[in-house]
Amino acid sequence: MKRFYALLLLTLAAGLLLPPAALADGFIVIDPPPPNWPAYLTVVYHHVEITIADQVATTKIDQVFRNDNDYTVEGTYIFPIPDEAAIERFVMYVNGEPLEGQVLGRDEARAIYESIVRQNRDPALLEYVDRDCFQASIFPINAHEEKRIQIEYRQVLPMDQGLVEYVYPLSTERFSAAPIADVAVTVYLSSQDPLKAVYSPSHDVAVSRPDDYHATLSYEARDVLPDRDFALYYTVSPAEFGLNLLTYHPQGEDGFFLLLIAPPVEAGDREVVAKDVIMVLDTSGSMEGDKIEQARNALLYVLDHLNAEDRFAIVTFSSAVSTYANELLPAAERAAARAYVEGLAATGSTDIDGALRRALELVDGAGGRPQVVLFLTDGLPTVGEQDPAVILQNARARGGENVRLFSFGVGYDVNSALLDTLAQENHGASAYILPDESLEERISAFYSKITSPVLAGLTLDLGGIAVEDTYPAALPDLFLGGQLVLVGRYRDGGRVTVTLRGTVNGEARSYVYEGLDFPTQDTERDFLPRLWATRKIGYLLNEIRLHSENDEIVDEIVALSLRYGIITPYTSFLVDETGQVLTREGREEAKGTFDAALPSAAPDTGAGGVNYSLEAQGMAYSDGAYSGYATTSLRQVADKAFLLANGVWTDTTYEPGTPTTKVTFGSVSYFDLLAARPEWGKYLAVGQRVIVVLDGTAYEVVAEDVPPVTAPPATERPAVPQVTAYPDAAYPPLSPEPPAAFPLGWVLAGVALALLLAAGAVVLLRRRR
């Protein structure tokens, strides 16, 4: 019994000592800054819940900060308000009690930011120099104490031709003294008008679309310091296909554009395109075991999810090629095919050429149906024709405009160059299922996305605007619940009418969108240049694989990688600490190194080949601004990239040796420059020593005192709506957390206390007896 009591007491103590779960965002600056300690408190945990209903966004933030110092400090809480947000109300609680703070306009906020920069010698806050902010003083924050802060604010999101943008200042988490254990952002989106595209260029979000009027987005990360704000675009339209335009057109160069094209989620009474699905499965001996079982299940999934008007065929191959039937069969006959699939076994060699020839012979080009070929293999050709060049030539002779060939390579023992080329030349895509991935899940998830095509054979008429370098280069079909993100470059500009054309079951359809504006100058969506460059590099890497390298392609890859800071395993040598790569001679040397390294970096077969394909595809089909591989000597800021060369963060558009206009860090001239051009703050936030090319002038921020410089003419800034703070308890309290969110420590403590009370009751009962 004594041991039992001891265990109970230990459990109770453990429960009481465990810290409660905490939520975090924003940042707290220690004031005054402590010697030899980080100037910011540590962010423990971070949850953001955003509800957007018909353009009204309510943002709820829970946050906990921890004082890792050994003494009590005072903190200044800073929350940069989203740029140009029309905030209706703002409330803040600290440890459950309302706290009075103040909302500062951007001129007052800039003074706060500049003061912190001067004290802490940290320019990072300059990124927010043109934003309003909420400020509150928090005291005391005892040594190793945590402070929980809750914020709720509501804003009305403007709409432009059916396009709505929401931005949350997530990058403030960089101002944490340590990485954040858990970051999560959840968005609940609803609209009275049908939702079309739902798109985040900043983060890899999971999107759930239960119907045409609702969507849920979620983003999670662990042990990170987020480096960019969370951005969300969504579109609403009663039209069958939503089409919206985003642009970026800096001065002195061609513009960038992004078209979002989205069909509905639900079919309703809309006509779905009938398709033919030809499943081609490798049943050679190497597929034995889990692979053949998962492959069978994947084929069964496809059969079960055929639409009523679809047709199907099954081709299997090992040493020989066989088919379930000699012609395409209607979906109504799939029941008997299920028994055939369930009896498939793995044995023999691999006749890839024979399988492809047989599958393409089944293609029926009449009637305009999409001919979907799902080709799965885990090996190299070992019987029949084994020369990849001849296999490709045979496939070209039998392919057609209606063929969409999707190749799936299982494991590393495949010819990824062959599979990539087969897919690209037949209007499809290739995918690779790694040894630790589920074949069944990957193929089932892929097919669920292409189950219901609603517009095939897409073409776009951009109304006379001269465009080039558009990616994807070939437009895919549109499917229910999917969306197309098309990026490219444009010259000149103007207001145009865009026409989307395609076919539905062989019948031509067209959709007209009037009044789309390609501006001649626009610098708001500065993520577009890097997104475009990411896709182009991915496309060029594929071109090298498919058509062999040449000097022109290598030049483009090196130039784009350097200009936009896109570092891949094949261009990682572009980052060095000398800055030599920024010179013409250095770039030529980099091209030579790339040219020499590529053959070994991109083999046709094996793990190296698969990894090359995955890298190229990840870039070619990226929907967000590619960050590339982590490096401490490269930073990406808006449409620029900076290399740390000889201790100076250097704009990659700067050519060494070009005269610079020097300005002393933290001087009057330094802040006068920011006052005139606050939009430049994000570039000066990179570090204390910076070279950046702006409006044709190379500014160099230096540590030593230099003569004052004349600031350029100030830019005109639009008025920002006033923000109202509600610090009193009369404001509706924040929503209480659900029981599941109770801190683990308190849960354990409660359990321990209950056990302790129960044990006491037992003792009392025994004594009474």
C-alpha positions in Angstrom: 0.0 0.0 0.0 2.9 2.4 0.8 4.3 1.8 -2.7 0.8 2.5 -4.1 0.7 5.9 -2.3 4.2 6.7 -3.4 3.3 6.0 -7.0 0.2 8.2 -6.8 2.2 11.1 -5.3 4.8 10.8 -8.0 2.1 10.8 -10.7 0.4 13.8 -9.1 3.7 15.7 -8.9 4.5 14.9 -12.5 1.1 16.1 -13.7 1.5 19.4 -11.8 5.1 19.9 -13.0 4.4 19.3 -16.7 3.9 22.6 -18.5 0.4 23.1 -20.0 0.1 23.0 -23.8 0.7 26.4 -25.3 -0.2 28.3 -28.4 1.9 31.0 -30.0 2.3 33.6 -32.7 3.6 37.2 -33.0 6.7 38.3 -31.1 7.7 40.0 -27.9 10.8 42.2 -27.8 12.6 42.4 -24.5 12.9 46.0 -23.4 15.6 47.0 -22.6 17.5 44.3 -24.6 19.4 42.0 -22.2 23.2 41.6 -22.6 24.4 38.4 -24.3 20.8 37.1 -24.7 18.4 37.1 -27.6 16.3 40.2 -27.8 13.1 38.2 -28.3 11.2 35.8 -26.2 10.9 32.2 -27.3 7.6 31.2 -29.0 6.5 27.9 -27.6 3.5 26.9 -29.8 1.4 28.4 -32.5 -2.2 27.9 -33.6 -4.2 30.1 -35.9 -7.8 29.6 -36.8 -9.3 31.6 -39.6 -13.0 31.6 -40.6 -13.9 33.4 -43.8 -17.6 33.7 -44.6 -18.5 35.8 -47.6 -15.4 37.9 -47.5 -15.6 38.6 -43.7 -12.5 37.0 -42.1 -12.2 36.3 -38.4 -8.7 35.4 -37.2 -8.2 33.8 -33.8 -4.7 33.4 -32.5 -3.5 31.7 -29.3 0.1 32.3 -28.3 2.5 31.6 -25.5 5.9 33.1 -25.0 8.6 31.9 -22.6 11.3 34.0 -20.9 14.4 31.8 -21.2 16.4 34.3 -19.2 17.3 33.8 -15.6 15.8 37.1 -14.5 12.5 39.1 -14.9 12.1 41.2 -18.0 9.6 43.6 -19.5 8.4 42.9 -23.0 6.9 45.0 -25.8 4.3 42.9 -27.7 4.3 43.6 -31.5 1.7 42.4 -33.9 2.1 43.8 -37.5 -1.3 44.2 -38.9 -1.8 42.7 -42.4 -1.0 45.2 -45.1 -3.9 47.4 -46.1 -6.3 45.3 -44.0 -9.6 47.0 -43.1 -9.8 45.7 -39.5 -13.2 46.1 -37.9 -12.3 45.1 -34.4 -9.3 43.8 -32.4 -9.1 42.3 -29.0 -6.3 40.9 -26.9 -6.1 38.8 -23.7 -3.1 37.9 -21.6 -3.5 34.8 -19.4 -7.2 35.2 -19.8 -7.5 38.8 -18.7 -8.2 41.7 -21.2 -5.1 43.8 -21.8 -5.1 47.4 -23.0 -2.9 48.1 -25.9 -2.9 50.5 -28.8 -3.2 50.3 -32.5 -0.6 52.4 -34.2 -0.8 53.8 -37.7 2.1 53.1 -40.0 4.0 56.3 -39.3 3.8 55.7 -35.5 4.6 52.0 -36.1 7.6 52.9 -38.2 9.0 54.9 -35.2 8.6 51.8 -33.0 10.3 49.5 -35.5 13.2 52.0 -36.1 13.7 52.3 -32.3 14.0 48.5 -32.0 16.3 48.3 -34.9 18.6 50.9 -33.4 18.6 49.3 -29.9 19.1 45.7 -31.1 21.1 46.3 -34.3 18.6 43.9 -35.9 17.2 45.2 -39.2 14.8 42.2 -39.6 11.8 44.3 -38.4 12.2 46.7 -41.4 10.1 44.2 -43.4 7.1 45.6 -41.6 8.1 49.3 -41.8 5.1 50.2 -43.9 2.4 48.4 -41.8 0.2 49.4 -38.9 0.8 47.5 -35.7 -0.8 46.6 -32.4 1.5 47.3 -29.5 1.2 46.4 -25.8 3.6 46.5 -22.8 3.8 43.3 -20.8 5.3 43.2 -17.3 6.5 41.4 -15.4 7.7 38.3 -17.3 9.5 36.3 -14.6 12.5 34.0 -15.3 11.4 30.9 -17.3 7.7 32.1 -17.0 5.2 31.7 -19.9 2.7 34.3 -21.0 -0.3 33.2 -23.0 -1.7 35.8 -25.4 -5.0 35.5 -27.3 -5.9 37.7 -30.1 -9.0 38.0 -32.3 -9.6 40.4 -35.1 -12.1 40.7 -37.9 -11.6 42.2 -41.3 -13.5 42.6 -44.5 -11.6 41.2 -47.5 -12.0 43.2 -50.7 -13.0 41.4 -53.9 -11.7 42.1 -57.4 -13.6 40.5 -60.2 -14.3 37.5 -58.1 -10.8 37.2 -56.6 -10.3 37.5 -52.8 -6.9 37.7 -51.0 -6.2 37.0 -47.4 -2.8 37.4 -45.8 -1.7 36.5 -42.2 1.7 37.8 -40.9 3.1 34.4 -40.1 6.7 35.3 -40.7 6.8 37.2 -37.4 7.7 33.8 -36.0 11.3 34.5 -37.1 11.5 36.7 -34.0 11.6 33.7 -31.7 14.7 32.9 -29.7 14.3 29.2 -30.6 12.5 27.1 -33.3 8.8 26.6 -32.7 7.8 23.0 -31.8 4.4 23.1 -33.6 2.9 25.6 -36.1 -0.6 25.1 -37.5 -2.9 27.3 -39.6 -6.5 26.2 -40.3 -8.9 28.1 -42.6 -12.6 27.4 -42.8 -13.9 29.0 -46.0 -17.5 29.4 -47.0 -19.4 31.5 -49.7 -22.9 32.0 -50.8 -21.6 32.0 -54.4 -19.8 28.9 -55.7 -16.1 28.7 -54.8 -13.8 28.0 -57.7 -10.0 28.2 -57.2 -8.6 27.9 -53.7 -4.8 28.6 -53.8 -1.9 29.4 -51.5 1.3 30.4 -53.2 3.2 30.6 -49.9 2.6 27.3 -48.1 1.9 23.7 -49.0 -1.7 23.4 -47.7 -4.0 20.4 -47.6 -7.4 21.4 -49.1 -10.7 19.6 -48.5 -13.6 20.6 -50.8 -16.8 18.8 -49.7 -19.0 20.9 -52.0 -19.0 24.0 -54.2 -19.6 26.4 -51.2 -17.1 25.2 -48.6 -13.4 24.5 -48.2 -11.1 23.7 -45.4 -7.3 24.4 -45.7 -4.7 23.2 -43.2 -1.0 23.8 -42.8 1.3 22.2 -40.2 5.0 22.3 -39.5 7.3 21.3 -36.6 10.5 22.8 -35.3 10.6 25.7 -37.7 11.0 29.5 -37.8 8.5 30.5 -40.5 10.0 32.9 -43.0 7.0 34.1 -45.0 3.5 35.3 -44.4 0.6 33.0 -45.1 -1.2 34.0 -48.3 -4.5 32.6 -49.6 -6.4 33.4 -52.8 -9.8 32.1 -53.5 -12.3 32.9 -56.3 -16.0 32.9 -56.5 -18.1 32.8 -59.7 -21.5 31.6 -60.9 -19.8 30.7 -64.2 -19.2 27.0 -65.0 -15.5 27.6 -65.1 -13.9 30.3 -63.0 -11.0 32.2 -64.5 -9.0 34.9 -62.6 -5.8 36.8 -63.2 -2.9 37.7 -61.0 0.0 39.9 -62.3 3.3 41.4 -61.4 5.0 43.9 -63.8 8.1 45.6 -62.4 9.5 48.7 -64.1 11.9 48.0 -67.0 11.1 44.4 -67.8 8.4 42.1 -69.0 5.5 41.3 -66.7 4.5 38.0 -65.0 1.0 36.6 -64.9 -0.8 33.7 -63.2 -4.2 32.4 -64.4 -6.4 30.4 -62.0 -8.8 28.3 -63.9 -11.2 26.1 -61.9 -14.3 24.0 -62.6 -16.9 23.2 -60.0 -16.5 20.5 -57.3 -19.9 18.9 -57.8 -21.2 17.6 -61.1 -24.8 18.6 -60.5 -26.5 18.5 -63.9 -23.3 19.2 -65.8 -22.2 16.9 -68.5 -19.0 14.8 -67.6 -16.7 13.9 -70.3 -16.8 10.2 -71.1 -13.3 8.6 -71.2 -11.6 5.3 -72.0 -9.2 3.9 -69.3 -6.6 1.4 -70.3 -4.8 -0.1 -67.3 -1.3 -1.5 -68.1 0.2 -3.6 -65.2 3.6 -5.1 -64.9 3.2 -8.7 -63.5 6.8 -9.8 -63.8 8.5 -11.7 -61.0 9.9 -8.6 -59.3 6.3 -7.5 -58.5 5.8 -10.5 -56.2 4.6 -10.0 -52.7 3.1 -6.7 -51.4 3.6 -4.9 -54.7 1.4 -7.2 -56.8 -1.3 -7.2 -54.0 -1.3 -3.4 -53.8 -1.3 -3.2 -57.6 -4.4 -5.5 -57.8 -6.2 -3.3 -55.2 -5.3 -0.2 -57.2 -6.8 -1.7 -60.3 -9.9 -2.7 -58.5 -10.2 0.9 -57.2 -10.1 2.2 -60.8 -12.7 -0.3 -61.9 -15.0 0.6 -59.1 -14.8 4.4 -59.8 -15.4 4.3 -63.6 -18.3 6.6 -64.6 -21.3 5.1 -66.3 -20.3 6.2 -69.8 -16.6 5.2 -69.4 -15.0 2.2 -71.1 -12.0 0.2 -69.9 -9.3 -2.3 -70.9 -6.7 -4.3 -68.9 -3.3 -5.2 -70.3 -0.8 -7.2 -68.2 2.8 -8.0 -69.1 5.7 -10.1 -68.0 7.5 -12.3 -70.4 4.4 -12.1 -72.6 1.6 -9.6 -73.0 -2.0 -10.5 -72.3 -5.3 -8.6 -72.2 -8.6 -9.2 -70.3 -10.5 -8.5 -73.6 -9.5 -7.6 -77.1 -11.5 -4.4 -77.1 -12.7 -1.6 -74.9 -15.5 -2.7 -72.6 -18.3 -0.6 -71.1 -18.1 0.2 -67.4 -21.2 -2.0 -66.8 -19.0 -5.1 -67.5 -16.5 -4.4 -64.8 -17.8 -7.1 -62.3 -16.3 -9.9 -64.3 -13.1 -8.0 -64.8 -12.7 -7.8 -61.0 -12.4 -11.6 -60.8 -9.7 -11.4 -63.5 -7.7 -8.8 -61.6 -8.0 -10.7 -58.3 -6.4 -13.7 -59.9 -3.3 -11.9 -61.3 0.1 -13.3 -60.1 3.7 -12.1 -60.5 6.1 -14.2 -62.6 8.4 -13.9 -65.5 10.4 -11.1 -67.2 9.4 -7.5 -68.4 8.2 -6.8 -71.9 7.6 -3.0 -71.8 7.6 -2.5 -75.6 5.0 -5.2 -76.2 2.8 -3.9 -73.4 2.8 -0.3 -74.8 2.2 -1.5 -78.3 -0.8 -3.5 -77.2 -2.2 -0.8 -75.0 -2.0 1.9 -77.8 -3.6 -0.5 -80.3 -6.7 -0.4 -78.1 -6.9 3.4 -78.3 -10.0 4.6 -80.0 -9.5 8.0 -81.4 -13.1 8.4 -82.7 -15.5 10.5 -80.8 -13.0 12.7 -79.1 -12.9 10.7 -75.9 -9.8 11.2 -73.7 -7.8 7.9 -73.9 -6.3 7.5 -70.4 -3.4 5.0 -70.2 -2.2 4.1 -66.7 1.2 2.4 -67.2 2.8 0.8 -64.1 6.1 -1.0 -63.9 8.8 -1.7 -61.4 11.6 -2.8 -63.7 13.7 -2.3 -66.9 12.8 -3.9 -70.2 14.3 -7.4 -70.2 12.6 -9.2 -73.0 11.4 -8.1 -76.4 12.6 -4.7 -77.6 15.0 -3.3 -74.9 16.4 -0.2 -76.6 14.6 2.8 -75.0 15.0 4.9 -78.2 13.2 2.2 -80.2 10.5 1.8 -77.5 9.8 5.5 -77.7 9.7 5.4 -81.5 7.2 2.6 -81.5 5.0 4.5 -79.0 5.2 7.7 -81.1 3.9 5.8 -84.1 0.8 4.6 -82.2 0.0 7.6 -80.0 -2.5 10.3 -80.7 -3.8 13.7 -79.6 -6.4 12.1 -77.4 -3.9 9.9 -75.5 -3.1 10.9 -71.9 -0.4 8.5 -70.7 0.4 8.5 -67.0 3.5 6.4 -66.1 4.1 5.0 -62.6 7.6 3.8 -61.7 7.7 1.6 -58.6 11.0 1.6 -56.7 14.4 2.6 -58.1 15.0 -0.2 -60.7 13.2 1.7 -63.5 14.3 3.7 -66.5 13.0 7.1 -65.3 14.2 8.8 -68.5 12.0 6.5 -70.6 9.0 6.9 -68.3 9.3 10.7 -68.3 9.5 10.8 -72.1 6.6 8.5 -72.6 4.4 10.6 -70.4 5.5 14.0 -71.8 5.1 13.0 -75.4 1.6 11.6 -74.7 0.1 14.5 -72.9 0.4 13.0 -69.4 2.8 12.9 -66.4 5.1 10.5 -64.7 5.1 9.6 -61.0 7.4 7.5 -58.8 6.5 5.4 -55.9 9.4 5.0 -53.5 10.1 1.8 -51.5 8.5 3.2 -48.3 5.3 4.4 -50.1 2.0 2.7 -50.7 1.5 1.8 -54.3 -2.2 1.3 -53.8 -2.7 4.7 -52.0 -0.7 6.6 -54.6 -2.5 5.3 -57.7 -6.0 5.4 -56.0 -5.4 9.1 -54.9 -4.2 10.0 -58.4 -7.2 8.4 -60.2 -9.6 10.0 -57.8 -8.4 13.4 -59.1 -9.0 12.5 -62.8 -12.2 10.5 -62.4 -14.5 13.2 -63.8 -13.1 15.3 -66.7 -15.4 18.2 -67.5 -13.4 19.9 -70.3 -10.8 18.3 -72.6 -8.3 19.6 -75.2 -7.9 23.0 -73.6 -6.7 26.1 -75.5 -6.5 29.8 -74.4 -6.9 32.9 -76.4 -5.4 35.8 -74.4 -6.9 38.5 -76.7 -3.8 39.8 -78.4 -1.6 40.1 -75.3 1.9 38.9 -76.3 2.7 36.1 -73.9 5.6 33.6 -73.8 7.2 31.0 -71.5 3.9 29.7 -70.2 4.0 26.7 -67.8 2.7 24.1 -67.9 3.6 24.2 -71.6 0.7 21.9 -72.6 -2.6 22.6 -70.9 -4.1 19.5 -69.1 -7.8 18.6 -69.1 -10.0 20.1 -66.3 -11.5 17.7 -63.7 -14.3 18.2 -61.2 -12.7 19.6 -58.0 -9.4 20.4 -59.7 -7.8 23.6 -60.8 -5.2 24.8 -63.3 -2.5 27.3 -62.3 -0.9 28.7 -65.4 2.1 31.1 -65.2 4.0 33.0 -67.9 5.5 36.3 -69.1 3.8 39.1 -71.0 4.9 42.2 -72.8 3.1 45.6 -73.0 -0.3 45.2 -71.4 -3.9 46.2 -71.6 -7.5 45.2 -70.9 -8.4 42.1 -72.9 -11.1 39.5 -73.4 -9.8 35.9 -72.7 -11.5 32.9 -74.3 -11.2 29.3 -72.9 -11.9 26.6 -75.4 -12.2 22.8 -75.1 -14.4 19.9 -75.9 -17.1 17.9 -74.0 -17.7 14.5 -75.5 -16.5 15.6 -78.9 -18.5 18.8 -78.9 -16.7 22.1 -79.0 -17.3 24.6 -76.1 -16.0 28.1 -75.5 -16.1 30.4 -72.4 -15.5 34.1 -72.6 -14.1 36.4 -69.8 -14.1 40.1 -70.4 -12.2 42.9 -68.8 -9.1 41.1 -67.6 -6.3 43.7 -67.1 -2.7 43.0 -67.8 -1.2 46.2 -66.2 2.0 47.9 -67.5 3.2 48.4 -63.9 2.2 46.3 -60.8 4.4 45.3 -57.9 2.0 43.8 -55.4 2.3 40.1 -56.0 6.0 39.7 -55.8 5.9 35.9 -55.4 5.1 35.5 -59.1 8.6 35.9 -60.6 10.1 33.1 -58.5 7.1 30.9 -59.1 7.5 31.4 -62.8 11.3 30.8 -62.6 10.8 27.6 -60.6 8.5 26.1 -63.2 10.8 27.1 -66.0 13.8 25.5 -64.4 11.8 22.3 -63.8 10.8 22.4 -67.5 14.4 22.9 -68.6 15.7 20.1 -66.4 13.1 17.9 -68.1 14.2 19.1 -71.5 17.8 18.2 -70.7 16.6 14.7 -69.7 14.4 14.2 -72.8 16.4 15.9 -75.6 20.0 16.1 -74.2 21.6 19.2 -72.9 22.8 22.1 -74.9 24.6 25.4 -74.1 21.5 27.5 -74.4 19.5 25.4 -71.8 22.5 25.3 -69.4 22.8 29.1 -69.7 19.1 29.6 -68.9 19.2 27.3 -65.8 22.3 29.0 -64.4 21.0 32.5 -65.0 17.5 31.8 -63.5 18.9 29.9 -60.5 21.2 32.8 -59.7 18.7 35.6 -60.4 15.9 34.2 -58.3 17.9 32.2 -55.7 16.6 28.8 -56.8 19.2 26.3 -55.6 18.8 22.7 -56.7 21.1 19.7 -56.2 22.4 20.5 -59.7 23.1 24.2 -59.2 24.1 24.2 -55.5 27.6 25.3 -56.5 26.2 28.7 -57.4 26.3 29.6 -53.7 29.8 30.5 -52.5 31.2 32.9 -50.0 33.5 34.8 -52.4 30.9 36.3 -54.7 32.8 35.1 -57.7 29.7 33.6 -59.2 28.2 37.1 -59.5 30.9 38.0 -62.0 30.7 37.1 -65.7 33.8 34.9 -65.4 32.2 33.2 -62.3 29.0 32.5 -64.2 30.9 31.0 -67.1 32.8 28.7 -64.7 29.5 27.7 -63.1 28.0 26.8 -66.5 31.1 24.6 -67.2 30.8 22.9 -63.8 27.0 22.2 -64.4 27.7 20.9 -67.9 30.4 18.5 -66.6 28.4 17.3 -63.6 25.0 16.7 -65.3 25.6 13.2 -66.8 26.4 11.7 -63.4 23.6 13.7 -61.7 20.9 12.6 -64.1 21.4 8.9 -65.0 18.6 7.2 -66.9 18.2 4.4 -64.4 18.5 3.8 -60.7 17.9 5.9 -57.6 19.8 8.9 -59.1 17.5 8.9 -62.1 14.4 8.7 -60.1 15.5 11.5 -57.7 16.4 13.7 -60.7 12.9 13.1 -62.1 11.2 13.9 -58.8 13.3 17.1 -58.4 12.4 18.3 -61.9 8.7 17.5 -61.6 8.5 19.1 -58.2 9.7 22.3 -59.8 7.9 22.1 -63.1 4.5 21.6 -61.4 5.1 23.7 -58.3 2.2 25.9 -57.2 4.3 27.9 -54.8 7.5 29.9 -54.7 10.2 27.3 -54.5 12.5 27.7 -51.5 15.1 25.3 -52.8 17.7 23.6 -50.5 18.5 25.1 -47.1 21.6 27.2 -47.1 22.8 29.9 -44.7 24.3 31.9 -47.5 21.2 32.5 -49.6 18.1 34.5 -48.8 15.0 35.1 -51.0 13.2 38.3 -50.6 10.1 39.1 -52.8 11.4 39.2 -56.4 15.1 39.3 -55.4 17.8 36.9 -54.1 20.8 37.7 -51.9 24.0 35.8 -51.6 26.3 36.2 -48.5 29.6 37.1 -50.2 32.5 38.3 -48.2 30.2 39.1 -45.3 27.8 41.2 -47.4 24.3 40.2 -48.4 24.6 40.9 -52.1 21.7 41.3 -54.6 22.3 38.7 -57.3 21.5 41.3 -60.0 24.5 43.3 -58.8 27.7 43.0 -60.8 30.8 43.2 -58.7 32.9 46.3 -59.4 29.9 48.5 -60.2 30.0 51.8 -58.1 27.7 51.8 -55.1 25.9 54.5 -53.1 27.0 53.9 -49.6 24.8 54.5 -46.5 25.6 53.9 -42.9 23.5 51.3 -41.1 21.1 52.9 -38.6 22.0 56.5 -39.7 19.6 59.4 -40.3 20.1 58.8 -44.1 19.3 55.1 -43.6 15.9 55.8 -42.1 15.3 58.7 -44.5 15.7 56.2 -47.3 13.1 54.0 -45.7 10.7 56.9 -45.1 10.8 57.8 -48.8 10.6 54.2 -50.0 9.1 52.0 -47.3 8.6 49.3 -49.8 12.4 48.8 -49.8 12.3 47.8 -46.1 12.0 44.1 -47.0 15.3 44.3 -48.8 17.2 46.2 -46.1 15.8 43.7 -43.6 18.2 41.1 -44.9 21.1 42.2 -42.8 23.3 45.0 -41.5 25.6 44.9 -44.5 23.7 44.8 -47.8 24.1 45.6 -51.5 20.8 46.0 -53.3 20.0 47.4 -56.7 16.9 49.5 -56.6 15.6 51.8 -59.4 18.9 51.5 -61.2 21.0 52.5 -58.2 23.2 50.0 -56.2 22.8 50.9 -52.5 25.4 49.5 -50.1 24.7 49.5 -46.4 28.0 49.7 -44.5 29.0 49.8 -40.8 31.3 52.7 -41.0 30.3 56.4 -41.0 29.9 57.8 -44.6 28.6 61.1 -45.9 24.8 61.4 -45.9 22.9 60.4 -49.1 20.0 62.1 -50.7 16.8 60.0 -50.5 14.9 59.4 -53.8 11.5 60.9 -54.3 8.9 59.5 -51.9 6.4 57.1 -53.3 2.7 57.8 -53.0 1.0 55.4 -50.7 -2.7 54.6 -50.5 -4.6 55.5 -47.4 -5.0 52.6 -44.9 -8.3 52.3 -43.1 -8.1 53.1 -39.3 -8.1 50.1 -37.0 -10.0 50.0 -33.7 -8.8 48.1 -30.6 -11.2 46.7 -28.1 -9.2 46.1 -24.9 -12.1 46.0 -22.5 -14.0 43.0 -21.2 -17.2 44.2 -22.9 -15.9 42.8 -26.2 -17.2 39.2 -26.7 -14.7 36.8 -25.2 -12.7 34.5 -27.3 -14.2 31.1 -28.0 -13.2 28.6 -25.2 -11.0 25.8 -26.2 -12.6 22.4 -26.7 -11.9 19.8 -24.0 -9.5 18.0 -26.3 -7.2 21.0 -26.2 -6.8 20.9 -22.4 -3.1 20.9 -21.5 -1.7 17.4 -21.0 -0.1 18.4 -17.7 -3.5 19.4 -16.2 -5.1 16.2 -17.6 -2.5 14.1 -15.9 -2.8 16.1 -12.7 -6.6 15.6 -12.7 -6.2 11.9 -13.2 -3.7 11.7 -10.4 -5.8 13.7 -8.1 -8.8 11.5 -8.8 -6.8 8.4 -8.1 -5.5 9.9 -4.9 -9.0 10.7 -3.7 -10.1 7.2 -4.6 -7.2 5.7 -2.7 -8.1 7.9 0.3 -11.7 6.7 0.2 -10.5 3.1 0.2 -8.4 3.7 3.3 -11.3 5.3 5.1 -13.7 2.5 4.3 -11.2 -0.1 5.6 -10.7 1.9 8.8 -14.5 2.0 9.3 -14.7 -1.7 8.9 
